[in-house]
Amino acid sequence: SPATKISYPVEWRVKLPAGEFNVKPYFSDGEFDASSTTANVYWEGAVKVTGSSEGEGFLELSGHERLRPGR
């Protein structure tokens, strides 16, 4: 994120016995800074799944603020 310098792993490649899947967000800017109310900074957004099957989903990533440079 340009605003917080937090890096979120928003693109995934998942390999399962049922097949291989690629997960990518529709929009890369999904960071929410709620640190003033909940002490959390997180990423969330709609994702597209392609590969052995196709679909859509919702991804939420939290806890990455602890990995912020300089913390």
WOFEN-V795614 format. One record per residue. N is the residue number from 1. RES is the residue in three letters. PHI is phi as a letter, one per 40 degrees, with the letter a starting at -180 (NA if undefined). Layout:
N_RES_PHI ; N_RES_PHI
This chain:
1_SER_NA ; 2_PRO_c ; 3_ALA_c ; 4_THR_b ; 5_LYS_g ; 6_ILE_c ; 7_SER_b ; 8_TYR_b ; 9_PRO_c ; 10_VAL_c ; 11_GLU_b ; 12_TRP_b ; 13_ARG_b ; 14_VAL_b ; 15_LYS_b ; 16_LEU_b ; 17_PRO_d ; 18_ALA_c ; 19_GLY_i ; 20_GLU_b ; 21_PHE_b ; 22_ASN_b ; 23_VAL_b ; 24_LYS_b ; 25_PRO_c ; 26_TYR_c ; 27_PHE_b ; 28_SER_c ; 29_ASP_c ; 30_GLY_b ; 31_GLU_c ; 32_PHE_b ; 33_ASP_b ; 34_ALA_b ; 35_SER_c ; 36_SER_c ; 37_THR_b ; 38_THR_b ; 39_ALA_g ; 40_ASN_b ; 41_VAL_b ; 42_TYR_a ; 43_TRP_b ; 44_GLU_a ; 45_GLY_i ; 46_ALA_c ; 47_VAL_b ; 48_LYS_b ; 49_VAL_b ; 50_THR_b ; 51_GLY_h ; 52_SER_c ; 53_SER_b ; 54_GLU_b ; 55_GLY_i ; 56_GLU_b ; 57_GLY_a ; 58_PHE_b ; 59_LEU_b ; 60_GLU_b ; 61_LEU_b ; 62_SER_b ; 63_GLY_g ; 64_HIS_c ; 65_GLU_c ; 66_ARG_c ; 67_LEU_c ; 68_ARG_c ; 69_PRO_d ; 70_GLY_g ; 71_ARG_c
